[in-house]
Amino acid sequence: MKPIEEALHQVAGAYTVEKSRVEAEHAQASEPTKTLFARAGAVIKKTAEVADNLDKIRKAGEGAYTLAASVGPLLLTYGQNLLK
């Protein structure tokens, strides 16, 4: 997960720094090259979305584990008292 995030930050950072140059190159590029840029951009966008979704799933899992770890013993104690 971390390597994907770092790669996305590098791409986004490089684009931000070289934005005018990238836009000038894109304006002069042939249609096949523009199509390639569009596809690469779509791949980068999808990768960012997947990374974001995986991070959300990880955080939800950690939250569920933390909740279960803190509430679980209380429920066991309560359940044992009900059986007495």
TORKOL-981670 format. One line per 8 residues: number of its first residue (from 1); their letters; for each residue x, y, z of C-alpha. Coordinates in steps of 0.1 Angstrom, whole numbers, plus 5000, padded with zeros to 4 digits. Layout:
NUM) a) X/Y/Z | ...
END
This chain:
1) mkpieeal) 5000/5000/5000 | 5027/5025/5010 | 5047/5021/4977 | 5016/5028/4957 | 5009/5059/4977 | 5045/5071/4974 | 5044/5065/4936 | 5011/5085/4933
9) hqvagayt) 5026/5114/4954 | 5056/5114/4931 | 5035/5115/4900 | 5012/5142/4914 | 5042/5162/4927 | 5061/5160/4894 | 5030/5171/4875 | 5025/5201/4898
17) veksrvea) 5061/5212/4894 | 5062/5207/4857 | 5026/5215/4849 | 5032/5241/4822 | 5058/5219/4805 | 5035/5189/4806 | 5006/5209/4792 | 5028/5224/4764
25) ehaqasep) 5040/5189/4754 | 5005/5176/4755 | 4992/5204/4732 | 5019/5195/4706 | 5015/5157/4709 | 5000/5136/4682 | 4965/5120/4687 | 4980/5085/4695
33) tktlfara) 5002/5101/4721 | 4973/5120/4736 | 4953/5088/4738 | 4983/5072/4756 | 4984/5101/4780 | 4946/5097/4786 | 4950/5060/4793 | 4979/5065/4816
41) gavikkta) 4960/5091/4835 | 4930/5067/4838 | 4953/5040/4852 | 4968/5065/4877 | 4933/5076/4887 | 4920/5040/4891 | 4952/5031/4912 | 4946/5061/4934
49) evadnldk) 4909/5051/4939 | 4919/5015/4947 | 4945/5027/4972 | 4920/5050/4988 | 4894/5022/4991 | 4920/4998/5005 | 4929/5024/5031 | 4893/5028/5041
57) irkagega) 4888/4991/5044 | 4920/4988/5065 | 4908/5016/5088 | 4873/5000/5091 | 4889/4967/5100 | 4911/4983/5126 | 4881/5001/5140 | 4861/4969/5142
65) ytlaasvg) 4890/4951/5159 | 4895/4978/5184 | 4857/4978/5192 | 4857/4941/5195 | 4888/4941/5217 | 4873/4967/5241 | 4837/4955/5242 | 4843/4918/5239
73) pllltygq) 4854/4912/5275 | 4825/4932/5288 | 4801/4911/5268 | 4817/4878/5280 | 4813/4890/5316 | 4777/4900/5310 | 4770/4867/5293 | 4785/4847/5321
81) nllk) 4764/4866/5347 | 4733/4858/5327 | 4740/4821/5328 | 4744/4821/5366
END
